[in-house]
Amino acid sequence: MRNLLCFLMLVLPIAGLARPRQTGSVQLAVLQQSAASTADPNSQLYCFQVKCTNLGDKTVRITNNQFYVLDDKGQNHLVERARYRDEQMLDAGQSVTLDRIYIAVPRDSKPKELHLRGLGSCPLK
């Protein structure tokens, strides 16, 4: 009995912290990619507007802060201005457009791919 109680005390807190991973397939289409102004002389800030289509069979939660850019040197660059949070529940087969996705890339690098963490990606021009 004591062993069972010890086991439950160890497992229950861990189970309470575990969050299910989102899996699914989201098709991304960049509707707009523009250079935004920045005071940083070493980086170029890009602003993206992206159409996301849920190709899976389950609803997924996405935000404009879950994106990142892979550059031509293999480096990942996360969202720069996370304060503009826009969260959407995307049902299976539905689409939504997210904007105000700001990501800074070093000036000596070129954005190559836009990724939505764990859900999809698309090439950039």
C-alpha positions, -999 to 999 in steps of 0.1 A, spaced: 0 0 0 28 24 9 45 17 -25 13 24 -43 9 57 -25 45 67 -33 40 58 -69 8 79 -71 25 109 -55 52 107 -81 30 101 -112 1 124 -105 20 157 -105 38 147 -137 5 137 -154 -10 170 -144 18 189 -161 18 169 -193 1 187 -222 -10 167 -253 11 175 -284 -7 190 -313 -3 170 -344 -19 176 -377 -13 189 -411 -17 226 -419 -11 239 -454 5 273 -454 3 299 -482 22 332 -478 -2 360 -490 22 388 -482 58 391 -473 72 426 -468 103 442 -453 93 461 -421 113 489 -405 138 481 -378 164 501 -359 187 470 -359 215 475 -385 223 437 -384 188 423 -390 160 427 -415 125 425 -401 99 408 -422 62 409 -419 41 380 -431 5 374 -438 -3 337 -441 -33 316 -450 -35 284 -430 -57 255 -441 -63 225 -418 -58 194 -439 -62 171 -409 -93 156 -393 -90 173 -359 -93 209 -348 -59 226 -341 -51 257 -321 -27 281 -338 -14 315 -331 7 340 -351 34 335 -325 40 298 -335 58 306 -367 95 307 -374 117 312 -405 145 289 -416 172 309 -435 195 299 -463 223 292 -437 201 267 -418 193 289 -388 159 293 -373 144 327 -364 114 330 -341 87 356 -340 101 390 -331 71 409 -320 51 384 -299 29 410 -283 5 409 -313 -9 376 -304 -38 363 -326 -51 328 -316 -74 308 -337 -91 274 -334 -89 259 -369 -115 232 -376 -107 203 -400 -110 215 -436 -112 252 -426 -89 281 -434 -79 312 -415 -55 341 -424 -30 352 -398 -12 385 -401 13 406 -380 38 378 -381 71 397 -375 104 378 -378 139 393 -379 166 376 -401 202 386 -403 209 410 -432 235 385 -446 209 357 -447 179 351 -469 146 337 -456 141 302 -471 111 286 -455 83 296 -432 73 270 -406 43 267 -382 57 247 -353 49 210 -358 21 216 -382 34 227 -416 58 248 -437 61 265 -471 90 279 -492 96 316 -493 106 337 -523 
